Structures are given as structure tokens and as C-alpha cells.
Amino acid sequence: MIKAILIFNNHGKPRLSKFYEHYTEDTEQQIIRETFHLVSKRDENVCNFLEGGLLIGGSENKLIYRHYATLYFVFCVDSSESELGILDLIQVFVETLDKCFENVCELDLIFHMDKVHNILAEMVMGGMVLETNMSEIITQAEAHNKMEKSEAGIAGAPARAVSAVKNMNLPEMPKNINIGDISIKVPNLPSFK
Amino acid sequence: MALKIVKGSIDRMFDKNLQDLVRGIRNHKEDEAKYISTCIDEIKQELKQDNIAVKANAVCKLTYLQMLGYDVSWAAFNIVEVMSSSKFTYKRIGYLAASQCFHEGTDVIMLTTNQIRKDLSSPNQYDTGVALTGLSCFVTPDLARDLANDIMTLMSHTKPYIRKKAVLIMYKVFLKYPESLRPAFPRLKEKLEDPDPGVQSAAVNVICELARRNPKNYLSLAPLFFKLMTSSTNNWVLIKIIKLFGALTPLEPRLGKKLIEPLTNLIHSTSAMSLLYECVNTVIAVLISLSSGMPNHSASIQLCVQKLRILIEDSDQNLKYLGLLAMSKILKTHPKSVQSHKDLILQCLDDKDESIRLRALDLLYGMVSKKNLMEIVKKLMLHVDKAEGTTYRDELLTKIIDICSQSNYQYITNFEWYISILVELTRLEGTRHGHLIASQMLDVAIRVKAIRGFAVAQMATLLDNAHLLTGNTQRNGICEVLYAAAWICGEFSEYSMQTLEAMLRPKVATLPGHIQAVYVQNAAKLFATVLQKHEGETDSQAAQETSQLLIDRLPLFVQSANLEVQERASCILQLVKYIQKLQQKNVEVAEEVTALFAGELNPVAPKAQKKVPIPEGLDLDAWINEPPSESESEDEKPKVVFAKEEPKHYRSRHTEVDEKELARRREVRKQEQANNPFYIKASPSSQKVYDAPGVEHIPVVQIDLSVPLKVPVLFNCDLYLWLEEERQQKEKAERKKKEKKKKREKRGKGRKADSGPESEEDIRPAHQVDIVTEEMPENALPSDDDDKDPNDPHKALDIDLDKLLADSEKLPVRTHRPEVLKSPAEDRDSKSVPQETKKKRGRGGKEKKEGKEGERKRSKEEKKKKKKHKEVEEELLESQPEEAVQSEETKEAAAPPTSTSAEASDLDFWLSSAPVPPAAAQEVTAPSSAAAVDTSSAAAPESEPDEPKDTEPEDTKSSKHKKKKQKKEKEEKEKKKKKRHHHHHHHGDAGGEDSVQNGTVEEEEPLPVMYIYSLLAENSYIKMVYDIQGNHQDESKVVVSVIFENKSDSFLKSMEFNVLDSLNSKLQRPEGAGPHDSLTVPFQLPPGVSNEARFVFSVQSIVMPQKLKGTLTFIVKSDESSTHEKLDFKLHFTCTSYLITTPCYSDAYAKLLESGDLKGSSLRLEGISMPFHHLLARICFHHHFSVVERIDSCASMYSRSIQGHHVCLLVKTSVFIESKWEESSLLGNVLDEIKQTFSKC
């Protein structure tokens, strides 16, 4: 089981948090802070697994994380998950985001948290891995978008126009803060075909 | 209307959307909280509007704020509103918000039940999908109960997208509503073989999660998983399955034996490290489970260790980490194979990654032996010195202690060395583990009697240098050690009495109270020993000086803030004063004083108290006195408060006094010191941390100025190591006492002079130490049941899935809903219910024969896997046309087509791959005979009273029968066959139960083996055999089970099965497929493997036999090439394939015959020489009949078609068959077929 999925940046700002068990908002924030604290003090070239007394679940659980440029992707899992499998899953997740957002960067995640959630929901459901095949995930996500667009129809047009205008005069919208080299793979790890 | 919408959306575009909110927050970095609170106010306004789009937008923003840590539960109702929007866009927003912030305590959740149910049954698959996703996050027990049935229906949805989500969410439903597990399980199991890989993966996922918590309930699925493991190519699924096997093997070692080979193959072949790693892990689990019984797996161990070494040597830190992790598992059972990699592991201790160092430490724990313990610990001590960061150093410290103390100090050959290590560890700055070291010291000193002298000497040194430990306030963790030191010195004071002074230094008063108390108490013990020692002497000066010392120093403790210290001190002070008086009168008091501390303390096991059995007749829950009335307890309250408050005042007041007092005393002492010629300063070398004003009173005699005052252990570690080597060498050389003496002298120099002469006698090199074991109370119960967590939600899921499913257990169904179309699969499920009943009865009767068909089939498959498939084939071919072939090897016998539940087959049989001995073959009879025996007594009362002829012989028969049964049982016991059956084929059962009524089984010869599958087509690549099955629930459908067997050495894939439909019979294709499209066979076949697929056909008329032409296309993939191949076949739907074995009671049968609706026809079979019961069994087996009753050589039989036609047969004296049927043409055809069957033999 996956207990939680967290994305935060190098400063510990949460970009996405998904808890598959209930915690109060305060505890959630505490967990995010604690996790950030643990993960951020680790060097780049150490292993991606962490254990230790956490608020979340205790000793049975592991933190498995990856660091891409400005973002940390952290999965908290229990012993029924394969460590290397989850590492690959994170890779699949990031690559999927990259495809869906066309060259994903932190800003995409900041402004479209809901979309990231929807993509994630096609991958992990209720803490269990639903789909590991990237093209399948993308297909579903696109089908969702299509439905959304068809529902918006004419009525949605003005809103879209306004949001385009809003984005135009946005000085802080550079797309160049790329999420980093997503092709850094753990060698020999093509878990999913 | 359209205008209104546009107007609404124009209004809307000036609302803030999520992007605006995020942007706003980023622009208000300095007053974020304030900005957000205004935003929340806006959102509240938006939520009040009627426009659902505005609401959805607001809810979307709330979801973002929730992530930032804002409580949004106040908007729960609005979230429900948005969830119930008809538009997918909004619905999704609503469900997302709900999944983020709803939980079991959210009260509006109960409003959502109907909405969710509506969404689940929505025609739009994405609505359903979104609802499932959301529900997976906030499902409550109520929701689970109400929706379980809906979700179960979705598990058979046409879209794989929905199926996989429905399957996955079932796990959450099980957790919240455990009652749903048993009714839903058959279908879940079915999904393991779903054609869609996603659904399959989801099912594997769920079952793995379930099985991980309660593995024993899922052992029976092992064959199925085994099949999946050998056929699946999805690494994710493989990993899950392999992990599951890892959990199952400890329960069933035989499973492990089976697994080793395929796992080893995977290890060699896979390129995915994740898979390789899990394989290695499971092989390790297997080896652990086998460790006792199977010594011949050294090759597998070597393979694992070798692969792990590669992982550990990899530059990738992740692999290194996991390699070490897995290595530690091997270590437990095969320490030798790991120990050869000690170099590698010690190397990992130097790794820059802390996680890796910790893992390496774990490994070291298991790698120590008597030989290398000292060396390893030495290395660790070096790391302790180097380690930066207290956490890692503390970890090292605990590890050192763990390593040394494991299994009752098994590996320690020299306890002096160990004590020295402990003493050295006390020098660690800022460690939290003072108490750990202390308890080790106590434990060793108490339990290893021979070491006490040495321990006391060391402890005395520690006490003497207590300032080193307490000098820094940060170090207070370590001063716990002084507790142990003081206690050891006092308790074993006969070894050394010099420490009394050190224990009464004024500086002691700065230690924590509980330590001071121990100091005071043990000072008294020491005093007692000193008295005793000097008793006999004429000169009583020494004893009197000691008394004086105590009387001088104790007042300091009498003033202590700590009650315990104060109390003990004042008590002892008075005692000493009294003793002093007596001493002056020259009265001998030593004996009385020693008596105060007489007796030995023994170690007590930590659980000892818990294990004290409750004496008989003692009821711990009963009141001894009636509980006091409430008014009384109220009276007492103020008292409690008072008692609580008192010590507080006391303490705070006292600390003040203490400090003043201390300062004053310090001054006084300085003065005194300056003037007193008896006090000297301690040697300069130890003065670094020394607190100048706190200089202690060190009696001149005891200071050897030539030896610097220093904790003498720094070099001890090496010294002992060297000694150990020396000792080993010496043992080899068999040298004697001279050498020993030399060494003792050496050591004597090395150690501090004051360590006393007593310790010398136990320095004998090869310590023969008796380690006192911990005491347990008499009659202690050996149970260790305290490690289970009663709150584990998975406990509720510990459900026996093989048990009968009672009506009351069925999932609640809402009756007013239109009934969902039942798939054949579903029918099979419901059918398995009565089947299971029978099985249960069968077990009660201890009969073990039914279900063998399943076993046989399984064994057949196994054989194939073992690459004996050619042989098998030949035999199969033989057994088809000539069914009378009485092969001794029962394993070749095949099963009648099985329902899915029967598919899992008999685990035990699957596991025991050995061929069944011939004796067993004899017992394998046709289904009827077996079931007949065990239910005979139960069925007897049901027999018709209006047939008096039958009843009498029946009774006698059945009693004979019982005898025979018992006999059989005995035989079976002797053979010690452990075969149990889990599943029955319903043919067998039904036929069996009926014949039971008549008790016909007697005197029967063993029945020949029968094979139900008939050949469909065959070429050099593939062979197909098939069987056709109908069922009652659906009168227009039959299921064709086809077993595909790969005969080639190549991989067969992309198999497509197609049949040319006739008007009457059509292959059921998935929705959307054209009438000529072929069906993909949901698996691939590696060489030598066979697998079964089922195809559903719809039929209209069943009165005529049918032949359908079909083709199987597939790709043969060998190393170099792949070719497209085709195989034509003819699928023969006989009339018997539309018959279903249905039990019928003789009264019902009689009525049926009387009714006159049936038409008759008869058939004479010529030249049949087989025994009558063989004939009956054959008809039962091949033509789906069941015996209603049998009288001598005349039997009536019954069957029913899928469309409900009754068929009655009267079989007489083995040659004449008379039959009746409602449908005459059908009847004629069936008779023809029967004739054909018998003409073959």
C-alpha cells in the first residue's frame, strides 16, 4: 500500500499532497515538514530510501523519493511495495506529467494542482497502484480533458479567453524552469514495459 | 436560455479561478495569511450562489487551500453539491475535494450514498471512474455496506477501465466491511484471469494485500498464482506475485520447493533489477522455510548471495542498500554464506550514505562468531570515534551492545574484554544510551559470577573518575552508568572496599536523585563489608575511621532534595552513629550489620511477572470489597490534590537551598583544603575537565603517583584482542602454566594497580563462565501471544474463504433496482454454493476421494511443466477413445470441465508432485462411488417411505457400507496420505449423492479412469482439447473450456480464437465486436505450458447436435523468427453437452414419471461386458446424468437440459436402456450419443 504521495519543492513548499489515510490538516502539514526535513538534508548521490520514526505509520513504512531539479517526489509506502518498483513508478509519474504538460516545470504543478491530481488518480487509487503503463494513463487523462472540453462548449469560451488574457500579462510565467533531466534513471530498471 | 448561460459565464470570468488564487498567494508573500482569509471570504460568498459552475470553482480553490493546511471541512456540504452535478467537469472537482478532506467523521458522507450509487451505475464510464476513485479515499463502513453489491457488479463491467477500478476498490470495501469478503471473493478470484492485463494486475494487487495479512487463507490460490507467475510478462504483476509467494512459503514449505526452479530461471533471465531483487528475496524466504528439511539448496543460496554481492558492489546506492537489506535476511539461516563477504560489508561501513552504513551494521550483527567478535567490535569502536553526528554514533553504540549481548552473550569468550568495552563506551560524549550501558554492566556483573571481581575493579575506577562523566551537563545521559557502577561496587563489595570514599564525595550530590540513592545505599553495604573484614583484628582503628567517614559525609545527603536519598541517608546515618558507639565499647557488630544486606539477587526475566499463572479460584475481576459509593470518592478528591501538590513545593524550595548550600560548602571546603595537609591535588594529567573547587578527598595511600590517573581502558580493547590471539596460539601449542603466568603479569601491568588481587584468579584465558539464566516463575505459561495488535483492521479480514457461504452472508441488494444481467461467470459463482455444502459434508465423513479429478488434472499440468508433456500426451490420446484403459498412473486421468472455483484445484495434490501410488489409483473411482459413501447415513432418512422394498436392503447395505468405509479409512491412514480436496466437481457430487440414497457402491470394482476433455484439434505446435458445460441459470448459454497446450519449443503468442457462427449457436463476443471478429486468448504460452480459456456460446435450440467450424491463429516466436500459424477445428456441440447433472430425489422422480408428460424411447446396447456400476458411472460422467436409485441391476437416472427439459433413463441389466424425455428428438440424439460412447469400448 502507498500511504501518501507528496510533492514539494526545494524549500519545502507543498505542490501536491495526497494522503491515503486520514490525518487532520495540522498533522498533514507536520508530516510534510518532517518529510521535507528528512529528505532535503540528504546528498544527491545517496540512496533514495529512507526509514525511521515518522509521524506516518512508523517503522513498517519507508519513504521512497526522487529529486528532480526543484521538486521532490516522495512516496510513503509499506512493506508490500517493491522499492525499486516504486522508484520506477515515480519515474513513470514524472514522465507522464512531462507528456501531459509538454515539458513540465514546477509552475505547471503550482497552477494546475487539480490536473496533477487527476493524472495521479489514473495511476494510484486509494493507495494501490492502478496502472503502470504510461500510454494508458495518458489516454485516460486525455479522454477526461476531451470530455471536459466538450462540456464547456460555447459557454466555456469566454472564460477560456479571459484566462488566456490573464496569462498573457503574466511576467512570472516563464516555462524555462524545467523539472530537470527526467531521463536520469536508475540503471537497469525498466520495470514496466 | 442560452443567453442566460452566456451571461452567467461572463459573470463568472471575473471570479477568481484556481490560477488566480495561486497567483494572488504568490504575490502576497508578506501577508499570505491575510490574503488567504479574504479569499476564503470570497469563496464563502461564491458557495452561496446558485450557479453550480461558481460553486465548483470555489470548491476547486478550497482543495488547493486544504493542501496548504487550511481546514475546509465547513464546506463539506457544498462539496457534496458539486459532486452531484451532472457535468463531469464539476463532478470531478467535487470528488477530488471529497477525497482530499472527507473522512469517517464527516457527517455529510451519509448524504452521498445515493449520489455515489447513481454515479456508479452511470452510463458514462468516466462518471463511474471518478466516483470509484473518490470513494476509494473516503469509503466508510456504512458506504461500504451499502455499495458493496454495486461495486461487485461493476467488477464484471464491460469496460476494463471500470473493471480494474472496481476490483481495486474492493480491498477498501473489505477493510471497512469485512462481511463482504466472502461473497465477493469468487469473483475477485475470477478476475485474476481477466483478459485485460490491467484488471488482472488490480486483482493480483488486492489479493496480495489481503494475503499479506492473513496468508493462510490464501494458500489454496497458490496454484493459480503459480500459473500466473509462469505466464505473465507484466513485471509489476510478477513482483506482486513473487512478493506474495514470499509470504506464503513460510506456511507451506512444499510450495517453496516448487518455486525454486521458476524463480531461479527468472533470476537468470530478467533484465529488470526490481524483479530480480524480489525474486532473490522470495528465494531467500523459501530457503528460510526449507532450512530445516532441505540441505541441498546450496546452489540457490550461492546464486542469491552472488547476485546480492553484485548489487552491493554496484555504484547505484539504491541497489547497494537493497542488496544489504536482502543479505541480512539470508544471514538468519545461512550465516556462513554471508560471512564470506565480510570484507564487502565492512567496506560498506565506510560508505558516505548513512542508510547504507546502518544496513551494514545490521548485517554485522549476524556475522559475528566467537572468533571474530573482538575484531569486529574493534572496528566498530574505531567508527565510534570517527562518527560525526550523534544519531549514527548512538546507533553504533547500541549495535555494539546488541552484537555482544546477543543470544545470552553467546559469542563472548572474554568478559573482561566486554566490561572494558562497556567502560570505554561511557566516554562517548552526549550519548542518550547511558541506561543501556548501565543495564549491560549490571546484567553481566550479576549473571557472570566469575567476572565480578574484575567488574568491581573497573566500576571502582569509574566511580573514582565520576567527574569525567558528569563534568559536562550535556553528558547527563551517561551518568546513568554511575548507577550501575555504584550498585556493583556495593553489592559485590567483598571484591574491593576502597571505593567508599569515592561514593561519598560532595560532588555526588549533583547527580540525579535516583543515582544518589543508590550511592548512599551501597555505601552502607560497603561499610558492612569493611566492618566484617576488620572485625577479627585487634586494631579497630580502620573500622572506626570508616564509621567516622560516613558520619562526616552522610549529612550532605540527609539534606538532599530527593526524598529517597534523604530517607536512606538519615536512616543509615543513625545506624552508623549507633554502630560507632558500639565500636567504642568494643562490641562486635559486624555480623548484625552484614545481615542487613544478606542474600543473593538473581536476574528475573522481563516477562516473568506476566507469566505468573493465576492460582485456581482467584477471580481478578471480582470485587474484594464493594466499591465505595460516589459520595465517598468525592470526599477524597481534595486529599489527592493536596498530596500531589505537596512534593512540588518541596522540591522547588529545596533546590534553592541546595544551591546556596553548595556554594557555601564549596567555600568551606576550599578553606579546609588549603589548610589540611592530608589533602592533595589530583595528578595534573587528569585535570583537564576537572572542576577545581570540587577536588575530592583522596587518601594518600591509595594514590599511586607513578601511574597517571586515567580511565585505564583505552588500550584494553587492543590488549584483549592481542591476548585472545595469544591464547589461541597457545592452545594450539599446548603450552602450560609458565606462559600463563607471564601473561598475567603483563596484564597486571597494563591494568591499574588498584584493580585488586582478586581479579587475577578469573583471568584464566578460556573463561569457563556460567551465565545465570533469567528466572521465570514456576508453571509459567509458554504462550507468547502478546505481540498481536488488537486494533489491526486486517484482523477482521481473517476469514476462511473455503467455508460455505451462508444465505445470511450475501451482500445486501437493493431489490427495487432492475436486476443486472448475470454473466455466466456469476452463475458459476452462485453455483459454487451448493457445491461447497457438499464438500463440507464430505469432509465430515473423512472421505478423501472426490475432487480427485481436479487433482488429477492439476497433476497433469504439473507434469507438463516438468517437460514430460510428450508422454502425457500420448497417454491422453489413448485414454480418449478407449476409456477403459486402466492406467495405473492416475495422474493421467483428467478432470471433467471445472467451474472456476474448481480451477484452483487441490493445493495439496498440486504441491505433492510425486506420482500417486497404484493403491491410490484403485481408490480413484468414478465420482459417484466416492461421494456415495460418506453421505449415506445422512441421506438415508430421505429415502421414500412408500417404497418399502428398498428400505430394508438399503439399511443393511448402508451398515455394511459403514464397515467398509471404516476399513478404507484405516487403509488410508496407514498410507498417511494427506490429500484433502477443496473442490468438487458437481457431476461427481450430484451423481454421488443420489446413488448414496440407494447405497449402491458396495462390492464394486474400481472404476476405470475417465477423461472428459476431447480433442479439438492438434498440429505440431499446439494441441487443443475442449469440453462443453451448461448451467441452469442461463438457458441459452454454454461455456466451452478449451485447454491449449504448447507442444513446440517456441513461444506461442497472440492466439486468436474464432468460430463461424451458425444460426443456432453463436460465440459471444465483447460488446462492439463484429460477428466475425475473433477473440483473443487471454494468455501466451511458453514452451511446454498449457492453459485453459473459456468461451461462452449462446445457443437457441438444443435438440440437435451441432458442429461449428473454427480457426485458431497464433504467432510462433522462436529465437530467430516468428511465424504466423493457423489451426482449423470443428467444435462439436453434442446434445449431452446441454445436459446438466441435476440431483433428483426418488419421490420427485416418481411424480415426474407419473405426470405422463414424458415420451419414451429405448435403446439396446450390444456386447457390453463391463460391470454394471461402470456402465452407470460412465453414463453419469460422460452424459451428465445422476443416479436416482438403483436396485440390483436396474437403475433409474435423471438429468436436465439447460432449458429445463427432464430426461429420465431406466437402465436394466447392463444392456437395455429405456428413457423418457419431453423432447423426443433430443432424446433420440442423446441415446445415439450414449450408444456411441459405449460402442467405443
Interface residues (C-beta under 8 A of the other chain):
Chain A: M1 P14 L16 S17 K18 Y20 H22 T24 E25 D26 E28 Q29 D43 N45 V46 C47 N48 F49 L50 E51 S80 S82 E83 L84 G85 L87 D88 I110 F111 H112 M113 D114 H117 N118 A121 M125 G126 G127 M128 V129 L130 E131 T132 N133 E136 Q140 A143 H144 M147 E148 E151 A152 I154 A155 G156 P158 A159 A161 V162 S163 K166 N167 L170 E172 V186 P187 N188 L189 P190 S191 F192 K193
Chain B: A2 I5 V6 G8 S9 I10 R12 M13 F14 N17 L18 Q19 D20 V22 R23 R26 C60 T63 Y64 Q66 M67 L68 G69 Y70 D71 K87 F88 T89 R92 I93 L96 Q100 H103 E104 Y126 G129 L132 T133 S136 C137 V139 Y161 K164 K165 L168 I169 Y171 K172 G198 S201 A202 N205 V206 C208 E209 R212 T233 N234 N235 W236 I239 K243 S271 A272 M273 S274 L275 Y277 E278 D316 Q317 N318 L319 K320 Y321 L322 K352 D353 E354 S355 I356
